[in-house]
Amino acid sequence: MFHKNIKLILAGLIVATGIWQFTESNIGNGIFLILLSVIPVFLYFKNEFILLAFLKLRKQDFEGAKKWLDKIKNPEGALVQKQQGYFNYLHGIMLSQTNINQSEKFFKKAIELGLSMDMDLAVAKLNLAGIAMSRRRKLEATSLLNEAKKLDKQNMLKDQISMMKEQMKKI
């Protein structure tokens, strides 16, 4: 994995080489290099290891996702802020199966750093509401559930939210 600034430098060098190819009348090579420079810029905003971890999680392969996330050694230096949020979000999802204390810490950090999609933010808040509910913090769980409901615009979490509200009535 390249550092985030090295990716931008690489993209700049590829663009410069493409411009040089234009001046040498190699138009095809220049166009190809300009198009090729899009890849490092894309990987600046979307980390390759986080994308691979998401693919593993879609298949419910938690060990594979953890393996990909463990390849990111220094998340603060190697990732932009939103990627750090998703790094913590993925760790929170994986740990929610085994260690609730750790997963709460990762979800809170992910929300603090920010997530790009409202759905991911809703899932993080729903998980935090479940953790708060298991610790008998009904007020915090209610506010987190309401926030998750507002963020869930496609009603994909409607069943989970209503099930948690029913469980909260029993507390």
N, C-alpha and C positions, 0 to 999 in steps of 0.2 A: 504494500500500500504506500502510495506516495503522500507526502505532506500536502495539505491543501494549497499552499503557495507554490509548490513545485508543479502542481497541475496547471496553475495559471501561467507560470513561466513556460511550461511545455506548450501550452496552447499559443502563447505569443510567438514562440520560436517557429511553430508550424505555420502560423499566419505569415510571419516574415519570410519564411522559405517559399510559401505560396506566392507572395508578392514578387519575390526575386524570380520565380519561374515565369510570372507574367512578363517581367521586363526582359527575359531571355527568349520571349516569343513561344514559350511552352505553355499554351493556354490550358490544355487538358490537365497537365500536371498541377498547375496553379489552382484550378477549380477543385481538383481532387484534394489537394492539401488544405484549402480553405474549408471544404466540407469535413475533412478529417479533424480539423481543429475543434469541431463541435464536441467530440467525444471527451477530451479532458475538461472542457467547460461543464458538460453535463455531469461528469463525475465529481466536479467541485461541489455541485449542489446536491447530488444524490450519491452518497458513498456506496461503493461497490459491495463492501462487506455487509452493510445494513440491508441492501437490496437482496443479497443472497440469504441473509438471515430471515427476511420476510418470506421468501420463497419456501424455506424450510418450515417455517411456522404454519404456512398454509397447508402443508402436508402433515401437520401435527408432529413434526420431528424436532422435539425440543433439544435433544442432544446435538443434532446437526446445526441448529440455530445458535446454540451456545458456542459451538466450535468456531463458527464464523465471527461471532461477536468477540470472542477471546483473541482474535487476530488483531483487533484494534487495541494497541498498547496504551496510547496516550490520547484519550478522547478529547480532552480540552484543547490540545494543540493540533490534532489531526482533523478535527471535525468543526464545521460551522455550527452556530447555536442551534438551529433547527435539527441538525443531525445528532447533536448531543441529546436533544429532547427525545428523539426516536431511539437512540441508543439506550437511554434510561427506560423508555416505554417498553421496549422489547425485553429488557432485563426484568422489569416489573411483571410483565405477562408470564415470563418463564418461571419466576419465583412465586407467583401467586398460587401455583399448584403445591408448593412445598413449604415456603417460609413467608408467612404473612407480614412479619415485622420488616423484613428486607424489602418485600414488594411495595409496601406502603411508602418507604423511603424513596424507592425508584420512581413510583408514580407521581409523588409530590414534586420531585426534581424535574420530571418530564413536563409536568404542567407549568412549573416555574420557567423552564427554558423555552417552552412553546412547542406546539405541534401544528403542522400545516393544515391538516384536515380536521374539520369539526367532528367527524365520526370517531377519529382516534382520540380526540379530547373527551368525547362523550364516554367512550369505553374506559378511559383512565379514571374519569370521575365516577363512573358506575362501579368500578372495582374499589375505589377509595370509599364509596358509600357502603359497599358490602363489608369492607374491613371495619369501618366505623360502627356499622350495625352489629357486627360480631363482638365488638368491645363495649356495647351498650351506650354508644354516643348517638342517641336518637336525633338530636337537633342537628348535629353535623351531617349525619347520614341523610336527613331530609333535605337539607340545603344542597348537598351534592347530587342527590337524585333529581331535584328540580333543575339544577344546572345541566345535568346530563339529558334530561327530557327536552330542554330548550335547544341543545346542540344536536339532538337526533332529529334531523329534518326529514329523513326518509322513513322514519318510524321502524327502523331495523331493530332497535333495542326496546321496542314497546312492551313485548312480553316479559323481558327481564326486569324492566322498571316496574311494571305492574306486579310482578311476583315479589319483588323486594318490598314494595309498599304494603302488600298483604302480610308479609313476614314482619314488617315493622309494627303493624297493628297488634300483633301478638306479644310484642315486647312491653 
